[in-house]
């Protein structure tokens, strides 16, 4: 089964709207990716899933244990309804 990469979310789809949280499960390093660096280093059309496979941890040089998750930049504020 072949994956159609044209339907996968890309770097530019999330450009500065969301954080891309990068985690390395080898050394437990976590950081938020810099979009400007990603755009200059990789093509903005690169799917996040593919970026995860080529991203290398600066701490331990692992690329097998790196995971990228898309997250809201800010936690939503406001009054939440009471749930009974």
N, C-alpha and C positions, 0 to 999 in steps of 0.2 A: 504494500500500500504506500503510495507516494503522497507526501504532504505538499499541499499547495501553499508555498510561502507568501504568495501575494495576499492572502487573507489573514496572515499573522500580524499582530500589532508591531509597529516599528518604533524606532527611537523618536522620529519626528511626530508620531501620533500622540506622544505624551510630553513633548518638548515643553518644559517649564510649567506644565499644568499639574503634574504629579511628581513625586519623588521616586527615583529608582533606587531602592535599598539593595545594596550589594552585601552579601554575607559569604564568608568562607568557612566551611565546616571543618577544615583541617586545622586552622589556627584560631578560629572564633573571631576573626576580624570582621567588623561591620562598618559600613559608611554609606553615605548618600552619593551616588554618582554625579559628577559634574557634567551637565548637558553640553556645555560649550566644548569641553574636551572630547566628549563622545562624538559630537558632530564633526569636529576637526579631524579626529583620528579615524572614525568610521563613517560610512555613508549614512545619512539620516534615514534612508530607506531600509537599513538593516533591521531585520526582525529582532525583537528582544530575546526570543528563544535562541537565535543564532549567536547573539552577543554573549549570552550566558556560556556558550560553548567555547568562545575564543577569549573571553575575559580572563586575565591572569591576576591572582592575588599579589599585591606588592609586598606583603609580609612574608609569605612562605613559598611564593612562586607556583602555587597549585592552580591548575585550571579545571581539574576534575571536580573540585568541591565547591566551586563558586555558584551561587544562586542569586538571581535578581528578582526582586518582587516590586510590584507597582503599588504605591501607597499615596493616600491623600497628603497634600502638603500641610494642611492644617486640619485639626480635628474640628468637625462641625460644632458650632455653638448654638445655644438656644434652649428653650424649655422643651423637655421631652415629656410626652404624655404619660400619665400614671397608668400603670398596667396592673390590673387587679386579678 
